[in-house]
Amino acid sequence: PLQLPTDQRLKFVKDGNRDNSLVALYFQYGRYMLLASSRYPAKLPANLQGKWNHLFNAPWNADYHTNINLQMNYWPSDLANVSSTFGPLANFMTAMLEPGINCAKTMYGVEGWAMHHGTDIFGRTSIMDDPMWGTSPLAGAWMALNLYDHYDFTRDPDYLKKVYPILKGSTDFIMNFLIDDGRGQLVTAPSMSPENSFYLQDTGKSQSVLTYAPAIDIQIIRELFAGMRKLQKPMNIPAAYIERMNKVEAKLPPTRINAYGGIQEWIKDYREVEPGHRHMSHLFGLYPGTSLTRDPTLMKASRTTIEHRLANGGGHTGWSRAWMINFFARLKDGEQAYYHIEQLLRKSTIDNLFDDHPPFQIDGNFGGTAGIAEMLVQSHNEKVELLPAVPSHWTGEVKGLKVRGGAVVDMKFQRGQLVSALVQSDAGVPLTLIYKGKSLVTSLAKGKSLTINPESFK
Ligand code: FUC
């Protein structure tokens, strides 16, 4: 298939054949498109179409949706080692500082920084479109986590100083915005689980999206607070502030398991109107977040949630399918992750390899690119795991994948098994490498590298 034009290679896969080299091309194409649509020092990040909109009236105005889409655009930025692409997003977000402070003050009467489910080049931060779509007061905090993650990958102190006001502003906003639910729990209200509606329990008839403390909000808060704690030293955060965060966190509602054994999406176990809904916000803590990954019971419930969505037609938009790849990578299920790469190519990709929402929307390309990398290496929870979710038929090599802690990894693998790896540290931070449950702790100085093989792990 390598000799064929791209549209015919895609057709070959759509016809039911396997072509791993097309997966590799899809990955490189994602890197290329992010480089081309998010070029530092530009001030505008990649929008819904990257930059390839040809219409006067573009779908969703070629804007920035911040309840999954803009975040997903930047998932591969560091992982796939095109970190310079992050610059325009950082520029854009810092330009949002003042509008977001105004939003927190005028919409909610609190100090802090907030942004809702969508924004544009004019700095919109308040609810846009309709409360039914827009009531996501923590969408900005989710964006702040992208900013944090870039620091975690690069460990660049100058960059951290630049974006810290957004991280601190989000944390302030959360602590000021939370209210007591009357039973001692602190909740976000009003809020919603992005765009997903449910039947009200009492009547079973009317539908709503508005609620309080949806699972995603609580998971975002935990993730942001965890990040802030790690910034205590580099940013000199006073102990009293951390203490305040800890007290707030102790009063958040717990993660709950719902009637069918999945992660409960809302504060009550409402029945969803569309069980195959494209958004899977209550799995934020599986990917890109981490809070669900540390507990085997919640990992199991996450898988049940995904199966429930898929059994009801889930994954039907390009970006939703791309998210599936990342979910299964985090569940360490390489075969399923690969299945969803194929589904992305077969059902949600057009001839030039653009992602098809439908219509064309670039987030699926970037989410898919990130998912392929996530299958090869993962670096959340202070560990760097090699080949965590690689299908048994993958043989080859990869060079230059970035991991959190400021390091770069090359790997050779055969039938899904590690042959050798080279780890280079750019930040001089010690790393705990994991392969098949065994570990190896490195203490490489800046710029130093280490060659390893499966026997290096104990
Ligand atoms: C969100 C998604 C839609 C679409 C739009 C641009 O609102 O729910 O599927 O991707 O953003």
Boltz pocket constraint, residues with backbone or C-beta under 6 A from the ligand:
constraints:
  - pocket:
      binder: B
      contacts: [[A, 48], [A, 60], [A, 65], [A, 69], [A, 195], [A, 278], [A, 279], [A, 317], [A, 319], [A, 357], [A, 361]]
      max_distance: 6.0
